């Protein structure tokens, strides 16, 4: 009799109790994962085979919430490629976090029309503070473990962007920035690396945020891509010794404000000719030609271009295969859109911890989705060109 059949018989011979169904679900799920990984690897566990496509690399623990209760899963890992069981619900934790935040606002008396309607729709009008507290603790434990995990390896690229939400502080409703950091490592894969809540324009906030990432192990950063936060630019240079790339999309919006309505289309096309160049040298030369041609009629725009040249064109000092991902914070647009969609549902957060709970849950699940994608975000060959090789030249940092 096979080991699997013996294990199943052992479960069936147990006396009927509340744990039996949950254990049977766990057994079936574990066996299903093993079969899926065997098919993906091309061979069974420990099997020697010329047809093997990948090696096993241990397990990672994950709780699976089912109607029979919490089932503890051991998800197999692969040395090359990735695996994530299809029967898991990738958005489960985020939905639970949204529920917890809404209910917390309700029990604390933050009674806006949207919160009241959502609580009634969820059937939670009779929810108690102790129930909400238990739900929040369960989610916070997972989110904090994710946000505090060690950062391993080198991360040459770091994208940082902020979304603004409203929160109640000392009896007032204020706007705060929810800052997200995403990195791409030398394996060509991206991960969510950090989350911060605070005033985005304060250099002290940015310095502490980046130092927090460094304490967790962030290293090897060569380019930081963000909007024009002067505090962030200075902090990136001091804490990470990295070059700063000003988001090209945000720069264009600011530049066109100097062009007047009638001239925006022409000016936009004119500046874009610098972005169409094949290398940094010709890009910089074209940028200066455009600025000089605009100077007689639009002196403020020309001066604006003079000041921004180094920061807007910094990405051109890196492998051309990466340019489309480096010149702006657009790679975070989909993630920020999802954050905005969920935070808009809440409206006003009861406290900053609730912001971290909901956004952290979304980031955790996005990170899981990226981890199981078959394709790398950047190819290994292109990433190898920016390793710690003395022959690789980096763009000169602005003074």
N, C-alpha and C positions, 0 to 999 in steps of 0.2 A: 504494500500500500504506500502511495506517495506521501511525502511529508505534508503536502497541502491537504490531502484527504484526511490524514490523521488529525491535523489541526482543526479541520472543520468538524470532524466527529467529536473532538474534545469539547468544542463549543456546544454542540447539540446535546451532549450528555449532561451539561450543567443543569442545575435546577432552575426553573423559570424564575427570573427576577428582572428588575428594571434595567440591569446592565446587559442582558443577553442580546437584545436587538442592536444596541449600540456596538457591541463587540462583533456581531455578525456583519454589520455595515462596515466596520473598520477592517475586518478580515477580507471582505469582498473588494473594498477599495484598494487595499494594499496589494492584493493579487492582481487586480486590474492594472495598477501602476507598473508592477514588475513585468507583466506581459507587454505593455506598451514600450517600456524601456528596452526590453529584449529585442523587440522589433526594430526600434530605432538604432540600437547598438549593433544589430546584426548577429548577436550571439547571446546566450544565456549568461547568468551570473557565474563567474569563475570558469566559463567554458573557453577552451582553446579552439579558435577557428580562424581559418584564413579569410573568411568572409566578414570578420568583425570590422565594424566601421568606427567604433568609439569605445573608450575604456570607462568603466564606472569610477565614480569619485565620491563615494560615501552618500550621506543623506542629509537633508535639512528638515527640521521639525516644523510642522504647521498644524494649527487647530482647524478643524472643519466643523462648522456649526450645522447640525442637522436637526430635524424634528425629534429625533431620538436623543438629542443632547450633543455635547461636544465630543468629536472623535479626534483622537491624536493620530496624525499621519506622519509617516517618514517618507518624504518625497525623494526618490533617487536622483542623484546628480551625475552628470557626465563631464569628463575632462575636456572634451571638445563638443561644441554645440550646446544645446540646452534642452531641458524637458520640463513641462508643466502639465499636470493632469487636466484633461479637458472637462472632467466632471465638476471641478471646483468653480465656484462663482467668483470671478475676479473683482466684482464691485460690492461684495457683501460687506466688508468692513466699512467702506465709505458710506453706504446707506445707513449702517448702524450708527456711525459717527454723526451723520446729519440728524438722525432721530434724536440722539442724545443731546445735541446742541439745542435743538428746538425745544425739547422737553425741559432742559435746564433753564432756558430763558423763561419758559412758562412758570415753573415752580418758584423762580426768583421774582416773579411779578413783573417781568418786562413784557407788558401786554400790548403788542402792536397787532393790528388787524391781521397781518400775514401769519404771525405766530399763533394767534387764537384759531384761525381757520385751519392751519396745518395740524395743530394738536387735536382738534375735533375730528379732522379727516383720518387721523391715525388712531382714533379711539383712545387717546391718552389723557383725556380731561381729568381722569381720576388718578393720575400718576402721583406717586409720593416722592419726597425728596430722597428717601433712602433708596428707592428703586433707581432713580436717576443717578445717584451717587455710585451705585454698584455698576451700572452700565458705563458711566464715565471712567471709572477705575479700570475696568476691563479693557477699554479702548486705549486709554492713556498708557497702560503698560506696554502694549504692542507698539504704539506710535513712538514712545520715548526710546524704546529699545532700538527701533529703526533709525531714529534721528541721532542717537548717540553711538551707533556702531562704529568700529574702527574703519578708517579709510586706508586701503592698502594699494601699493603700487604708485606709478607716476600718472599724473593727470595733466597733460599739456594744455588742454583747453577747458575753460570754465565760463559758462554763461550765467549771468545773474540778471534777474528781472523782478519787478515789484508790481503787485496788484493792491489797490487800496480798498479797505473795508471799514465799516463803522463799528465801533465798540463803545460800551458804556464804561466810563472811568470817573470815579468820585462824583457820581450823580450827573455827569455830563456825557453827551454823545460826541465822540471825537473820531477823526479819520486817521488810521494807521496804515503803514505799508506792510504787506505780507511779502517778504523777500524769499525767493527760491533760487538755489544754486544747483546747476546741473553740470556735470563734468564728463569729458570723454577721455578714456584712459589709453594706454599704449597697446591695449588689446583691441582697440577700435570700437569699444562698446561704451555706452553712456549710462550714467546712473544719476539719480537724485542724491546730492551730497549734503544739502543743508536747508534749513528753514529758519527764518528769523522774523520777528514782529517788532516794529519800532519806527522811528522817524527816519525816512530814507535819505534825507539831505544831511543828516548829522554825521560828520567824519568819525566821531567816537563810536557810533553804532556800527559803521562799516568796518572799522578797525577791529572791534570786538567780535563781529560776525566772522571775519576772515581768520582771526586768531583762533576762534573756536574750531574752525575747519582744520587749521594747521595743527592744533593740539590733538585732534583725532587722527592725524596722519597725512593730511593733504600735502603733497609735495610735487615737484616737477612741473608746476604751472608756468607756461610760457606766454599765454595770451588770455586775458580776461575780457569778455564781450559784455557790454551793458549799455544802458542809456547814459546820457551825460550827467552823471552825479559826480560833482567835483570831489566830494568826500570819498567816494568809492575809488576814484582814480588815484588819489593820494594814498589811500589805504592799500590798494593793490600793489603799488610800487614799494611801499615800506614793508608790508607783511609778507608778500609773495615774491617780490622782486620780479614782477611780471610786466609785460607790455600790455597797454590798454587799447582795446578797439572800441571806438564809439559806434553805437548802432547806426548804420547807414540810413535806415528807414526813418528813424527819429531825426537824424541830421537833416535829411531832405525836407521834412515838414518844417523844421525851424528855418532852413535856408529860403524856402519858397515864401515865407512870411515877409521877406525883404524884397520880393520880386513884383508885388502887386498882382491883382487878379488877372489882368490881361496878359501879363508876361510869364505866368507860372509854367505853362506848357512848354514854351520855348526854352526857358531857363533850365527846367528839369531835363529836357533832352540834351541840352548843352553840357550840363554837369555829368550826365550819364556817359558821355564819351570818354571820360577819364576812367570810369569803372569798366569800360569795354577793352581796355588795353591788356596786353599779354603778360606784362611783368611790372614790378614795382617802379623801375626807372622810367619807363614810358608813361606809366600811370601818373606819377608825380609831375612829369614834364607837361602832360596834357592838362592836369589840374591847374597848374600855374598859368598856362596859356588861356584857359577858360576864365580864370580870375582876372587876368590882365585885360581881356576883351570886355568883360563886364564892368570893369572899374570906372570908365568914364560916365556911364549912365546909372550904375548901381554900386556906388562906392561902399555902402554898408555891407552889401552882400559879398563883395570882393574881399573886404577886410575879414568878414566872417569865415570865408573860405581859407584865407591865409592862416588864420588862427587854428582852424580845424584840420588842416591837411594831414599832419602826422597821425592824428588819432583816427581819422576816417579811413585812411589808406593803410593802416597798420597790417591788416589781414593779407595784403599783397606780399609781405615778407615771408609767408608760409606756403606750403605746397599748394599748387593751383587746384588740385583735386578737392581741396577743403574750402576753397574760397566761398562757394555758395552757402556753406554752413557757418562761416566765420564773420561775414561782413555785417551781420545784424543779430538781434535776439529773436528772429523769426522762428528758429527751431523750438522755442518755448511757447509759441503762440497757441498751439492746440492745448497744451497743458494749462496755460493761463486762462484760456477760454473755459475749460472745465472747472477750474477753481472759481472763476467769476460766476459761472452758472450756479454752482452749489452755494456760494456765499450770498448771492442775491436772494436765494430762497429764505435765508435766515433774516436778512435785512440788518438788524442790529444785534451784535454778539453781546452776551452778558458779561464776558471778560476775555482777556487775552488767551487764557488756557483753552477756552472753547474754540478760538480761532486755530490754535495749534492742533487741537483734537481733530477738527474736520479737515483742514488742509493737509495735516500730516497723514491722515488716513488715505486721502486721495493720492498723495505723493508715494506712499508705500505701495499702493496698488499699481500706480503707473510704473514704478520701478520694477515690480514683478512682471508686468507686461513686456517691458524692455528686455528683461533678463531672459525671457523665453523666445525672443525673436530669433529667427534663423540667421538673418543677414546682420552683419556688423554695421554699425553706424558709419564707420570709416574702415577702409581696407587696411590689412596689416602692412602691406607694402607701402602705402602712402603715409601711414603713421610712423613707420620706421625712419622716414626722412627727417623727423623732428625729434628723434631721440637725443640723448646727451652725447652728441658727437661734435667734437670741436670744429668739424668742417661745415656744420650747419650754421648759417648766419641768421641772426634775429634782427628784426627792425630796431632802429635806434629809438630809445624812449625819449619822449618829450621832456624837456627840463621843467 
